[in-house]
Amino acid sequence: MHAPNNVELNLGPQPIARLMAEHGLKTGDLVEASTEHITRKMVARACKGRRLTPRVQSKILRALNQAAGKEYALADLFHY
């Protein structure tokens, strides 16, 4: 499955990476905090700015909120 030519997949570092650093969280911390199926690779891609599906973005958001003990919105984690 390929993305259309006009869709950029690599969007550069995302705010989620900064938020995780502020809370002292690593990729494994989000995986452990999640009650849903997420992987370290999903979290790493989120931080690096690889375009994720809305479903995966939501899973990452819920995992970060659980691990950090705060309520962030998707707009706080991703700028795409």
DATA-V157448 format. One record per residue. N is the residue number from 1. RES is the residue in one small letter. PHI is phi in degrees with one decimal (* if undefined). Layout:
N:RES:PHI + N:RES:PHI
//
This chain:
1:m:* + 2:h:-114.6 + 3:a:-77.9 + 4:p:-58.2 + 5:n:-59.1 + 6:n:-90.9 + 7:v:-104.2 + 8:e:-83.5 + 9:l:-94.0 + 10:n:-102.1 + 11:l:-113.5 + 12:g:80.0 + 13:p:-52.5 + 14:q:-107.2 + 15:p:-58.0 + 16:i:-58.2 + 17:a:-63.2 + 18:r:-66.8 + 19:l:-63.6 + 20:m:-63.2 + 21:a:-63.7 + 22:e:-60.6 + 23:h:-93.3 + 24:g:67.9 + 25:l:-101.3 + 26:k:-111.9 + 27:t:-56.3 + 28:g:-63.2 + 29:d:-64.4 + 30:l:-70.2 + 31:v:-62.2 + 32:e:-67.8 + 33:a:-75.1 + 34:s:-76.4 + 35:t:-94.7 + 36:e:-108.7 + 37:h:-80.1 + 38:i:-132.3 + 39:t:-120.0 + 40:r:-59.0 + 41:k:-63.6 + 42:m:-61.2 + 43:v:-66.1 + 44:a:-61.6 + 45:r:-64.9 + 46:a:-61.2 + 47:c:-67.2 + 48:k:-77.8 + 49:g:96.1 + 50:r:-74.3 + 51:r:-61.6 + 52:l:-111.6 + 53:t:-70.0 + 54:p:-56.3 + 55:r:-64.3 + 56:v:-68.4 + 57:q:-57.0 + 58:s:-65.0 + 59:k:-63.0 + 60:i:-64.1 + 61:l:-58.6 + 62:r:-63.3 + 63:a:-65.5 + 64:l:-64.5 + 65:n:-59.6 + 66:q:-66.0 + 67:a:-69.0 + 68:a:-87.8 + 69:g:71.8 + 70:k:-130.2 + 71:e:-115.5 + 72:y:-95.1 + 73:a:-106.8 + 74:l:-55.1 + 75:a:-63.8 + 76:d:-76.6 + 77:l:-98.1 + 78:f:-129.6 + 79:h:-114.9 + 80:y:-140.7
//
